[in-house]
Amino acid sequence: MLFKFILDKTKQCQNRLGTPGRFFVYNNCIRLVFEGDRIKKLTKLLFICAGFLSLGVGILGIILPVIPTTPLLLLASYCFVKGSEKFAVWFKGTDIYNKHLEGFETNKTMTLKQKIVLNVFADSMIAIAFFTVDKWFVRVMLILVVVYKYYYFIYKIKTVK
């Protein structure tokens, strides 16, 4: 009798919602859990955590010249947009965003110092990969990435003072 009740409720829920999910029976009550909703919430939470992590390291980059500020703040902006509209609006209202990213996101412009620091950091990361890899085609790909990176920074992103 209980099994027939569960099957009827299952069909009713699927007909009403249109999406099959996982059902749990507890005290003769059926609870429908959609896995997609859980995954979406977990993904948004991970994006928000990654946004705060990259924001924190980006703020350290303001103080320490070794850590690049702009790409980490861009990553934080991307993560906040993907994670939560509330955090994205909050981040775009901060002084850090206005000082370091607003010009780049609206006009595709950077200062010469931002370009140099970003390129030096990227080149050092690519150099580590270049010298640790033994495959020649991977090294060629890394060289092509560096060439394209410099092309993009010189010709596509305007330099402002």
N, C-alpha and C positions, 0 to 999 in steps of 0.2 A: 504494500500500500504506500509506504513512504517512498519507495523507488519510483512508482508511477507519479506521485506528487512532484518529485524532483524533476522527472522528465517533462511533465506538463509545465512546470515553472521555467525550466530551461528553454522550452520552445516559446513560451510567452515572452521571456526576456530577449531571446534572439529575434523574435518577430518585432518587438517593440523597439529595440535598439539597433537591429540590423547587423550587429557585429558579434560573433561568438567570443566568449571569454572563458575564464576559468571559474568554476562554481565551488563554493565551500558550504558545507552543511554544518550548522552549529545550533543546537537546541531547536531542531525542526524549522530553522529559518535558513533561507538561501542567500548567500552573499555573492554578488558577481564582481569579479576583479578583472579589469582589463589590463593586460600586461603592457600595452602601449602607453597607457596613462602613467604607469609607474616608471617606465623607461624615459618618457618625456620629462617627468619631474626630476628624475635622477640626472638626466643630461643637463637640464637647466641649472640644477644645483652645482654640478661640476663646472659648468661655464662660469657661474658666479664665483666659485672658489678660485678658479684659474684667473679670473679677472682681478680679484683682490690680491692674489699672489703676484701677478705681473705688475699691478699697480704699486705694490710695496717695493718690489725690486726696481721698478722704474723710478720711484722716489729716491731710493738709494743711489740710482744713477745720476740724479741731480747733484747729489753731494760728492759722489766718487766719480772722477772722470773716466775710469776704466769701464764702467758699466754703461751701455748705451741707453739713453732715456727714451728717445722717440719710438723705436720699435716696440719696446715693452709697453709704453703707454698706448700705442696703436693696438697691440694685442689685448690690453685691458679693455679698450673701447670695443673691440670686436666681441670679446667674451661677454661684456655687459649687455651689448645689443642682443646677442644670442640667448643670454640667460634671463634677463628681466628688463622690461621697459622702465621700471622704476629706477633701477640702478643705472641704466643707460642715461636717463634724464639727469639723475644726480651727478654722474661723472661729467657729463657735458656742461654742467653748471659750475664745476670747480675751477679754481684759478690755475691749477696744474694743466687742465685741458686747454684752457684759454691761452696760456702762455706757450705751451709746447706743441699742441696738436691742431689747434683751430686753423692756423694758416695752411698747414699741410692738407687737412681734410677738405677745406673749402676751395683753396686756390692752387693746390699742388706745388707749394713753395716751401723751401727750407733755408735756414741760414747756412753759411759755409762751414761753420763750426759743427752744426748738426750733421752735415753731409760727411765731413772728415771723420768724426767720431764713429758714425754708423758704418762707414766703409772700412775703417781700420778694424773695428770689432768683427764685421762680417768676413773680412779677409783673413783675420787670425783664425776664425772658426773653420773657414774653408781650407786654410793651410794645414791645420791639424788633420783634417780628413785627407788632404792631398798626400801628406807624408806617411799616413798610416795605412793607406790602401796600396795594394800591390798590382791591381789590375790597371792596365794602360787605358782601357776605354772609360773607366771611372775617372781617371785623372783628366782625360780629354773633356769629359762632361763637366768636371769642376772648373776647368779653365774656361770653357764656354759660358758657364754660369757667371764667372768673374767678369768676363768681357761684356756680357749682356748687362750685368749689374752696373758697370761703369758707364756703358752707353745710356742706360736708363737714368742714372743720376746726373749725367752731364747734359743730356738733350731733352729729357722728359720732365724733370723736376727743376723748376726755376729757382735761382739763388737770389735771396733777398738779404738785405743788411739788417 
